[in-house]
Amino acid sequence: MHPCAMLLGEVLALSSLEEEALAQEDLDQAEDLAQKRSELLTQAWKERDGYDRDLLRNTLMIVEAMQSRLLDIARDMHGKLGAKLRRTRQHGRYFEQNRNRIRQAKKAFYCNRIS
């Protein structure tokens, strides 16, 4: 088997593992897999001499489709994370407002007791 074909096969396998890691929200593993995938793809490109161009083109199109799917998953996760962050900020503001109201109520209570 041509070295380029073996490397591209590994790239596709890593893409699938990366997709699973993203689905499980294991971002550290997904990042490691993406880095390995990038290195293998670069190496496969360097080894392309003597490899059937049509087969290379078809395989690279599959890799591109996988990349698009991974980007869609990552964008979706980014959107969900942003929504969670906004909700967390809203909760923080709500608790801060309540804390301020309690402080004001305590001050009013103690001022009324003293006078």
Protein Blocks (a to p, Z undefined) as FASTA:
>chain_A
ZZklmmmmmmmmmmmmmmmmmmnopaklmmmmmmmmmmmmmmmmmmmgopafklmmmmmm
mmmmmmmmmmmmmmmmmmmmmmmmmmmmmmmmmmmmmmmmmmmmmmmmmmmmmZZ
